[in-house]
Amino acid sequence: MSNQEKFNDEEVGASRKDRPTGSTHFGDVDFAEEKTEEIGDATWGEVCRTCCVHTPEEWGFIFIGLVMVLFFLYFFLFGLDLLGSAAKVLGGCTAGALFGDETNPVAGLMIGILATVLIQSSSSTTSIVVSLVGAGTVSVRSGIFMVMGSNIGTSVTNTIVALGHLGDGDELERAFAGATVHDMFNFLSVGILFPLELITHYLQAFSKALVPDDRDGQGEKWEGPIKKIVSPLGEKVIKANKDVTKSIAQGKATCENGDKFYPVNCVGGVISKKTCVPSKSADYSGLSADQIPKVGLITCGDGGCPAFFQDKATRKDDEISGGVTFFLGLFILIVCLIGLVTILQKILMGVSTRIIYKATNVNGYLAILIGTAITILVQSSSITTSALTPFVGLGALHIEQMFPLTLGANIGTTITGILSALVSDGVNALQVAYCHTLFNITGILIWYPVPFMRRIPLRMARALGKGTRIWRGFPVLYIFVTFFIIPLLLLGLSSLFEQDSKGYTVLGSVLVVILVLAIIWFVYKWFKGGLRDSITESFTRRQRRNIANQNLPDDMDMIKAELARLREHTGLSEPEDAVEVGKE
């Protein structure tokens, strides 16, 4: 970095306008105003000097900062782990009930979305779908549309993480745009490939060609190194029983008392894995109910039973524990996010944006490979994208750099499904797993190589990010409408056509026509009828009121101070006490 670029680095409220070179540095008051195309180019020599040339005192601060970053990052991942486990406990029974024998394509897509939102993991959803297809409960065709839906549902996690930046408008805009670029890619890919698969069956045909005629299951489940580091601590708090969702989906059990899972029973009242978790190889025939171990949504691991595990628990007890853990995980996530962002801000303070951009601006296709490798290691695209979202909010990573990493994460998460399928016998499970991979690769080929096509999801994500400027509550509305309300409505609508009743079919057809007309009306009013302006104005008024309410105490203090100053200047006496005036 040149001496000119160091001009005013440490000054509070510095601006690129203050520097002769006009370069923007991290922490400037106008940091958010700089556009990507305005960032100048730096040499690798400048990057190395900024990175590696420091005084011993500076190295000490950097070391302490990096230790704190690793500390907060570990507990950030721990919070994500708690969030995922709690979601599996809260939604395990419901998610299992969503998977049916045979569904129409729209229902399959919506089931994939809702199940993934409920258990907060596309890897888990895909593994469940793969096992159901392997067991013959769900057909390959239905499984394809379910994994399409899981691709959309998984993007809710990093969108929730973006809410951690609600306290700062600039960070929220960048973080929400960086998170929703994942959503936009998945929505656009499904928008093209869903009807294409309906018409041509190309995913089913290509994946069929990739698998042998028959095969035996081989291999064993692989656990990534990050999970090995984070999971032991998470399992001390809560451990979700994934067999619940699978068993309910296969129609083998329910969550009702007296069935396979409830009430929880630990033999002899001793709480341990041996006495509480039933062995798959043991024969319990002829034993009384008190002699048969039974666990529900919360189970025990090799390290013992978690803190929230309890003997004789019912489904309600476990779901309450899951709810408490969910909020605990969310609290840890937000605290660590704030800590992580604060420390990174301190480390990057005063560094030129062109240095940061040079260091992080790797080739897009290499970034896809990096995203794939990271996701294979952590076995979750949600973890990859959620860990990167704070960096986008901070401004250290641009949305153009986040996009290919997200695409790589989408490919990496399909490896989990393939590994699950390799353990199963037959070829159907492996075929569905390959379909998931082919779906993501095809989506990347459509939306990334051509610059014009690449800009579409980026512009859509930026538009959503700007929506947070109009109203801070917009991200919450977006999450509920996109990941809950719309999928539930479409699932309910599509189910009308599966009732084998002419009345329901006619009703469904009428509702579809009404829905199509409503969409056409909305699009017309949005672009031609002034609906966009009126909604924007309404959100702006709401945000202005919220800001006014927040600033009201400070404004009142300022007014009182000004009145006191005016009285002192003009010599006016203090007003009489209101009580005394009332007495007179």
Solvent accessible surface area in square Angstrom, and as a share of the most:
residue,aa,sasa,rsa
1,M,37,0.16
2,S,53,0.34
3,N,131,0.67
4,Q,104,0.46
5,E,7,0.03
6,K,110,0.47
7,F,91,0.38
8,N,34,0.17
9,D,26,0.13
10,E,150,0.67
11,E,95,0.42
12,V,155,0.89
13,G,43,0.42
14,A,5,0.04
15,S,14,0.09
16,R,52,0.19
17,K,169,0.71
18,D,64,0.33
19,R,10,0.04
20,P,97,0.61
21,T,64,0.37
22,G,39,0.38
23,S,16,0.10
24,T,1,0.01
25,H,0,0.00
26,F,10,0.04
27,G,40,0.39
28,D,11,0.06
29,V,104,0.60
30,D,7,0.04
31,F,31,0.13
32,A,47,0.36
33,E,108,0.48
34,E,28,0.13
35,K,122,0.52
36,T,32,0.19
37,E,139,0.62
38,E,89,0.40
39,I,19,0.10
40,G,39,0.38
41,D,118,0.61
42,A,4,0.03
43,T,83,0.48
44,W,147,0.52
45,G,34,0.33
46,E,21,0.09
47,V,16,0.09
48,C,74,0.44
49,R,124,0.45
50,T,29,0.17
51,C,80,0.48
52,C,73,0.44
53,V,105,0.60
54,H,55,0.24
55,T,72,0.42
56,P,121,0.76
57,E,123,0.55
58,E,79,0.35
59,W,113,0.40
60,G,33,0.32
61,F,136,0.57
62,I,38,0.19
63,F,137,0.57
64,I,97,0.49
65,G,8,0.08
66,L,93,0.46
67,V,71,0.41
68,M,75,0.34
69,V,17,0.10
70,L,118,0.59
71,F,109,0.45
72,F,34,0.14
73,L,48,0.24
74,Y,62,0.23
75,F,61,0.25
76,F,0,0.00
77,L,22,0.11
78,F,13,0.06
79,G,0,0.00
80,L,11,0.06
81,D,40,0.21
82,L,1,0.00
83,L,2,0.01
84,G,11,0.11
85,S,19,0.12
86,A,0,0.00
87,A,4,0.03
88,K,33,0.14
89,V,0,0.00
90,L,69,0.34
91,G,2,0.02
92,G,1,0.01
93,C,7,0.04
94,T,62,0.36
95,A,0,0.00
96,G,0,0.00
97,A,75,0.58
98,L,38,0.19
99,F,8,0.03
100,G,27,0.26
101,D,105,0.54
102,E,105,0.47
103,T,27,0.15
104,N,37,0.19
105,P,39,0.24
106,V,56,0.32
107,A,3,0.02
108,G,1,0.01
109,L,13,0.06
110,M,12,0.05
111,I,5,0.03
112,G,0,0.00
113,I,7,0.03
114,L,8,0.04
115,A,0,0.00
116,T,0,0.00
117,V,8,0.05
118,L,52,0.26
119,I,3,0.02
120,Q,19,0.08
121,S,14,0.09
122,S,3,0.02
123,S,10,0.06
124,S,16,0.10
125,T,0,0.00
126,T,0,0.00
127,S,19,0.12
128,I,6,0.03
129,V,0,0.00
130,V,1,0.00
131,S,28,0.18
132,L,0,0.00
133,V,2,0.01
134,G,34,0.33
135,A,65,0.50
136,G,62,0.60
137,T,31,0.18
138,V,3,0.02
139,S,42,0.27
140,V,17,0.10
141,R,61,0.22
142,S,6,0.04
143,G,0,0.00
144,I,1,0.00
145,F,2,0.01
146,M,1,0.00
147,V,1,0.01
148,M,1,0.00
149,G,0,0.00
150,S,0,0.00
151,N,1,0.01
152,I,4,0.02
153,G,0,0.00
154,T,3,0.02
155,S,0,0.00
156,V,1,0.01
157,T,5,0.03
158,N,0,0.00
159,T,0,0.00
160,I,32,0.16
161,V,3,0.02
162,A,0,0.00
163,L,37,0.19
164,G,20,0.19
165,H,7,0.03
166,L,66,0.33
167,G,80,0.77
168,D,61,0.32
169,G,12,0.12
170,D,52,0.27
171,E,17,0.08
172,L,0,0.00
173,E,38,0.17
174,R,57,0.21
175,A,0,0.00
176,F,0,0.00
177,A,8,0.06
178,G,0,0.00
179,A,0,0.00
180,T,0,0.00
181,V,0,0.00
182,H,0,0.00
183,D,0,0.00
184,M,13,0.06
185,F,1,0.00
186,N,0,0.00
187,F,60,0.25
188,L,35,0.17
189,S,1,0.01
190,V,11,0.06
191,G,49,0.47
192,I,68,0.34
193,L,0,0.00
194,F,27,0.11
195,P,55,0.35
196,L,70,0.35
197,E,0,0.00
198,L,67,0.34
199,I,140,0.71
200,T,72,0.42
201,H,75,0.34
202,Y,33,0.13
203,L,1,0.00
204,Q,51,0.23
205,A,56,0.43
206,F,118,0.49
207,S,0,0.00
208,K,112,0.48
209,A,86,0.67
210,L,106,0.53
211,V,14,0.08
212,P,68,0.43
213,D,145,0.75
214,D,109,0.57
215,R,30,0.11
216,D,115,0.60
217,G,25,0.24
218,Q,118,0.52
219,G,66,0.63
220,E,148,0.66
221,K,159,0.67
222,W,99,0.35
223,E,74,0.33
224,G,0,0.00
225,P,55,0.35
226,I,49,0.25
227,K,63,0.27
228,K,122,0.51
229,I,103,0.52
230,V,7,0.04
231,S,15,0.10
232,P,72,0.45
233,L,65,0.32
234,G,2,0.02
235,E,59,0.27
236,K,123,0.52
237,V,26,0.15
238,I,2,0.01
239,K,55,0.23
240,A,15,0.12
241,N,18,0.09
242,K,91,0.38
243,D,63,0.33
244,V,0,0.00
245,T,7,0.04
246,K,62,0.26
247,S,9,0.06
248,I,26,0.13
249,A,6,0.04
250,Q,44,0.19
251,G,65,0.63
252,K,141,0.60
253,A,8,0.06
254,T,61,0.36
255,C,9,0.05
256,E,111,0.50
257,N,97,0.50
258,G,67,0.64
259,D,52,0.27
260,K,103,0.44
261,F,8,0.03
262,Y,0,0.00
263,P,55,0.35
264,V,2,0.01
265,N,12,0.06
266,C,3,0.02
267,V,52,0.30
268,G,72,0.69
269,G,52,0.50
270,V,86,0.49
271,I,89,0.45
272,S,37,0.24
273,K,83,0.35
274,K,183,0.78
275,T,32,0.18
276,C,0,0.00
277,V,34,0.20
278,P,54,0.34
279,S,55,0.36
280,K,194,0.82
281,S,107,0.69
282,A,49,0.38
283,D,115,0.60
284,Y,56,0.21
285,S,88,0.57
286,G,88,0.85
287,L,78,0.39
288,S,62,0.40
289,A,80,0.62
290,D,103,0.54
291,Q,95,0.42
292,I,49,0.25
293,P,8,0.05
294,K,39,0.17
295,V,8,0.05
296,G,0,0.00
297,L,2,0.01
298,I,1,0.01
299,T,12,0.07
300,C,5,0.03
301,G,6,0.06
302,D,134,0.69
303,G,64,0.62
304,G,32,0.31
305,C,35,0.21
306,P,6,0.04
307,A,84,0.65
308,F,54,0.22
309,F,16,0.07
310,Q,79,0.35
311,D,30,0.16
312,K,115,0.49
313,A,1,0.01
314,T,42,0.24
315,R,76,0.28
316,K,145,0.61
317,D,46,0.24
318,D,2,0.01
319,E,42,0.19
320,I,99,0.50
321,S,11,0.07
322,G,0,0.00
323,G,17,0.17
324,V,80,0.46
325,T,0,0.00
326,F,47,0.20
327,F,142,0.59
328,L,71,0.35
329,G,0,0.00
330,L,43,0.21
331,F,132,0.55
332,I,31,0.16
333,L,4,0.02
334,I,71,0.36
335,V,67,0.39
336,C,8,0.05
337,L,4,0.02
338,I,99,0.50
339,G,11,0.11
340,L,0,0.00
341,V,12,0.07
342,T,57,0.33
343,I,23,0.12
344,L,18,0.09
345,Q,55,0.25
346,K,143,0.61
347,I,58,0.29
348,L,36,0.18
349,M,93,0.41
350,G,7,0.06
351,V,24,0.14
352,S,0,0.00
353,T,12,0.07
354,R,34,0.12
355,I,6,0.03
356,I,16,0.08
357,Y,47,0.18
358,K,48,0.20
359,A,49,0.38
360,T,42,0.24
361,N,74,0.38
362,V,63,0.36
363,N,96,0.49
364,G,16,0.15
365,Y,113,0.43
366,L,88,0.44
367,A,3,0.02
368,I,14,0.07
369,L,118,0.59
370,I,65,0.33
371,G,0,0.00
372,T,21,0.12
373,A,53,0.41
374,I,66,0.33
375,T,0,0.00
376,I,55,0.28
377,L,87,0.43
378,V,10,0.06
379,Q,13,0.06
380,S,14,0.09
381,S,1,0.01
382,S,7,0.05
383,I,28,0.14
384,T,4,0.02
385,T,1,0.00
386,S,0,0.00
387,A,20,0.15
388,L,31,0.16
389,T,0,0.00
390,P,0,0.00
391,F,57,0.24
392,V,3,0.02
393,G,0,0.00
394,L,3,0.01
395,G,9,0.08
396,A,10,0.08
397,L,19,0.09
398,H,40,0.18
399,I,16,0.08
400,E,54,0.24
401,Q,12,0.05
402,M,0,0.00
403,F,1,0.00
404,P,3,0.02
405,L,20,0.10
406,T,0,0.00
407,L,0,0.00
408,G,0,0.00
409,A,0,0.00
410,N,1,0.00
411,I,31,0.16
412,G,1,0.01
413,T,3,0.02
414,T,1,0.00
415,I,48,0.24
416,T,22,0.13
417,G,0,0.00
418,I,27,0.14
419,L,50,0.25
420,S,35,0.22
421,A,0,0.00
422,L,58,0.29
423,V,69,0.40
424,S,29,0.19
425,D,99,0.51
426,G,24,0.23
427,V,18,0.10
428,N,67,0.34
429,A,1,0.00
430,L,7,0.03
431,Q,5,0.02
432,V,0,0.00
433,A,1,0.00
434,Y,52,0.20
435,C,0,0.00
436,H,1,0.00
437,T,22,0.13
438,L,35,0.17
439,F,2,0.01
440,N,1,0.00
441,I,68,0.34
442,T,28,0.16
443,G,0,0.00
444,I,13,0.07
445,L,116,0.58
446,I,42,0.22
447,W,12,0.04
448,Y,13,0.05
449,P,46,0.29
450,V,78,0.45
451,P,74,0.46
452,F,118,0.49
453,M,47,0.21
454,R,67,0.24
455,R,103,0.38
456,I,49,0.25
457,P,0,0.00
458,L,10,0.05
459,R,142,0.52
460,M,74,0.33
461,A,0,0.00
462,R,85,0.31
463,A,62,0.48
464,L,32,0.16
465,G,0,0.00
466,K,121,0.51
467,G,11,0.11
468,T,2,0.01
469,R,116,0.42
470,I,51,0.26
471,W,42,0.15
472,R,81,0.30
473,G,20,0.19
474,F,36,0.15
475,P,0,0.00
476,V,62,0.36
477,L,74,0.37
478,Y,20,0.08
479,I,11,0.06
480,F,111,0.46
481,V,50,0.29
482,T,21,0.12
483,F,0,0.00
484,F,62,0.26
485,I,87,0.44
486,I,81,0.41
487,P,2,0.01
488,L,101,0.50
489,L,121,0.60
490,L,50,0.25
491,L,29,0.14
492,G,38,0.36
493,L,27,0.14
494,S,9,0.06
495,S,38,0.25
496,L,28,0.14
497,F,86,0.36
498,E,70,0.31
499,Q,90,0.40
500,D,150,0.78
501,S,41,0.26
502,K,178,0.75
503,G,51,0.49
504,Y,106,0.40
505,T,55,0.32
506,V,93,0.54
507,L,83,0.41
508,G,0,0.00
509,S,49,0.31
510,V,74,0.43
511,L,68,0.34
512,V,56,0.32
513,V,86,0.49
514,I,97,0.49
515,L,67,0.34
516,V,72,0.41
517,L,106,0.53
518,A,50,0.39
519,I,94,0.48
520,I,103,0.53
521,W,144,0.51
522,F,96,0.40
523,V,71,0.41
524,Y,131,0.50
525,K,59,0.25
526,W,68,0.24
527,F,128,0.53
528,K,157,0.67
529,G,36,0.35
530,G,35,0.34
531,L,35,0.18
532,R,112,0.41
533,D,103,0.53
534,S,57,0.37
535,I,54,0.27
536,T,46,0.27
537,E,100,0.45
538,S,46,0.30
539,F,41,0.17
540,T,46,0.27
541,R,108,0.39
542,R,108,0.39
543,Q,18,0.08
544,R,144,0.53
545,R,133,0.48
546,N,57,0.29
547,I,77,0.39
548,A,57,0.44
549,N,102,0.53
550,Q,135,0.60
551,N,65,0.33
552,L,97,0.48
553,P,82,0.52
554,D,100,0.52
555,D,61,0.32
556,M,87,0.39
557,D,89,0.46
558,M,119,0.53
559,I,82,0.42
560,K,124,0.53
561,A,61,0.47
562,E,73,0.33
563,L,82,0.41
564,A,49,0.38
565,R,134,0.49
566,L,85,0.42
567,R,62,0.23
568,E,150,0.67
569,H,148,0.66
570,T,82,0.48
571,G,66,0.63
572,L,123,0.61
573,S,98,0.63
574,E,127,0.57
575,P,90,0.57
576,E,113,0.51
577,D,78,0.40
578,A,85,0.66
579,V,99,0.57
580,E,99,0.44
581,V,78,0.45
582,G,65,0.63
583,K,164,0.69
584,E,165,0.74
